[in-house]
Amino acid sequence: MTPPSYATFASASTIPTYATPIDRRSQKGYAWLFRALLFGLFFDGSCIAINATQFLLLPLRFVPFLPGAQAAYERGIQYTKGCFGTLLGALL
């Protein structure tokens, strides 16, 4: 009995992956690793930037002699919270 030709296994919609011999399966390569590293850099870099912004806003919390300092601090913190929510939405 001869093994089936490659054309038999070319269509993924008719033959499930587990039924395809290993030597006939398509190679995925390392593109997934590049995408995972790129996403990790994006997410971690964004979290660090948001956190750094919050630390930069912190002195406004303790400055009593500037009239709008407390309000500017609150607006900045609310903005960074919104940025983090947007970042979490990027996970989807």
N, C-alpha and C positions, 0 to 999 in steps of 0.2 A: 504494500500500500504506500503510495507516495504522499508526502505531506502537502497540505493545501498551499496554493500559491499566495504570494504577498497580496495580491488584489483581493483575496477573500477577507483578509484582516484589515484592509485599508479603511473600511467604513466603521467608525466607532459606534454608530447608531445601531448596527445590526449585530455586532459581536461584542459582548461585554469584555472589559479589560482582563478580567481574571481568566477568560477563556483563550486569550491571545498568548501564544508562546513568548517567553521572555525575550528571545532573540529577535522577535518581530515587533516588539513594543517600541513606541517612539521614545526618544531620549529627551528628557526635560532640560538637561544642562544645569548650569549654575545661575540662571537668571533669577530664580526665586531667592537665592542668597543675596544677590545684589539689591533686589527690591526690599528684602527684610532689613538689610543694613541701612539702606537709604531711609526707610521709614523710621527705624530706630534713631538715626541721627536727627531726622526732622522732629520727631516727637520729643526726644530728650532735649534737643536744642530749644524747642518752643517752651517746654516746661521751665528750663533754666532762665530763659528770657522773661517769662511771666514772673517767676519768683524774684529775679533780680530787680524788676520794675517795682514789685511790692516792697523790697528792701530799700530801694531809692526813695520811695514815697514815705517811708517810716519817719524821717525827721519832721515831716509836716504835722504828724500827730502830736508832737511834743513842743511845738512852737506856739506859745500862748499869745505873743504880742502881734502876730499877723492876723488881721481880721478874717481872711478867707482861707486860712491854712487848714483848719479842720474840715471845711467843706471840700476843699481840693483833695485832701487825703481820702475822704469818703468816696468822691467821684472816681478817683484813680483806682481805689480798691474795687469798686463796682465794675469798672472797665476791665480790670484784669480778671475778675471772676467771669465776666462775659467772654473774654478771650479764652479762658480755660474751658468753658462750656463749648465754645466753637471748636476747640482742639479735640475735645472728647467726641464731638459730632463727626470730626474727620476720621475717627476710628471706624465709623460705620461705612 
